[in-house]
Amino acid sequence: MDKEEKLQQAEIVKEKGTVFFKAGKPDKAAKQYNKIVNYLESEEKYEENDKIKRDQLLIAAYLNLAICDLKLSKNNAAISNCEKVLLLEPHNEKAHFRHAMALFKLNEFKLAHEKFLKVLEINKENREAKRHANLCTAQLQQYARKQKQIYGNMFEKFAKADEKHGKNVDSKIPVHEPTIDDVIEVLPSKNGDNGHTTPITLAHTAEAMEKDVFSSALEDAEKKGLLEDLGQEANTVT
């Protein structure tokens, strides 16, 4: 196909993709949007008007791929497609919002919060961005409380363990400040990948705690419908 035919075909498959998406088939829609990328991404020798049309078709394809990726839980792919939009159009509201939603679904609440604020810089009336920015803040606060609680309990266990071994310590203050790799003697061991038993360290515990807290936060959000209800803007193809 020549350049003009590629533009024409891109328009046709874009409409096909929209039909599939509205029918609740994001996987089939994504295949159509990917055809636009294949037609136009490497084709740069267009005159001014056709170049504008080419860029707009690519932006639409990347944005639509991103929402399909979100629907299919391909969150890293969604981020990649949003970043491609932002190379062509740095202040694209939908790209920033869908990037933020992908980060949110990956439990990257701090980064997601920053992205939602970026959306609000572009459009302060974006209610979904406000709602999700507040949700990110709530999850980060919950995480901080849980972290404080678990490390407080760890320090008490260190103190009790030291007392048990005959050390003269204040029960509320550990003899030494534990590092992230200190072994907690009072905690059980776990089986390693090689089948051998290894002690649980603060690093293991912190990692597990972080996953548990963020997984819990994500489950709460899903129960409240916050992930499926991405808002009218996020659920609309371009």
Secondary structure, 3 states (H helix, E strand, C coil): CCHHHHHHHHHHHHHHHHHHHHCCCHHHHHHHHHHHHHHHCCCCCCCHHHHHHHHHHHHHHHHHHHHHHHHCCCHHHHHHHHHHHHHHCCCCHHHHHHHHHHHHHCCCHHHHHHHHHHHHHHCCCCHHHHHHHHHHHHHHHHHHHHHHHHHHHHHHHHHHHHHHCCCCCCCCCCCCCCCCCCECCCCCEEECCCCCEEECEHHHHHHHHHHHHHHHHHHHHHHCCCCCCCHHHHCCCC
